[in-house]
Structures are given as C-alpha cells and as structure tokens.
Amino acid sequence: RAVAETEIARRYLTARVTRVVQVRTEFGITYWHVDTDKGERDFVVQSLSESCLWLSDDHLLLTDTDGNRFEIASR
C-alpha cells in the first residue's frame, strides 16, 4: 500500500485548497485563485460538471485544464 500511495502522489499532483481567494465564471469557464498547501495558485476549470467530483458531502476534487488536481474539504 505504501508503495502504491507514493507512486500515486508522485504521478498525480493534488494540492489541498486552504482558502478560496476568488472565483469567477465567464462563458462556462471558471477561473480560480486559491491558497493551497503548496502555495498560491491560479487555475482554470473548463466545465464544472465534467471536472468536479464530489468525494463526500464536504469533500470536492477539481481537475483543471492542465490535469492538476485540487482538493477542497471542510476539514
């Protein structure tokens, strides 16, 4: 399990969002400016319905246009 988790972490960047600074949507494209555990980030999500996955009632996984992953959780 440890080897699998290490490999997944290496291949799939997942930043945990600690604060949403700004979100704006224009013509179905959502622009995010957030603080994460890896620093301040700006990213773009093409279609929220296709790029957003609810992992639980309070845990969201977003995938940006470059394939980067961002987790938003209440805890």
Secondary structure, 3 states (H helix, E strand, C coil): CHHHHHHHHHHCCEEEEEEEEEEEEECCEEEEEEEECCEEEEEEECCHHHHEEEEECCEEEEECCCCCEEEEECC
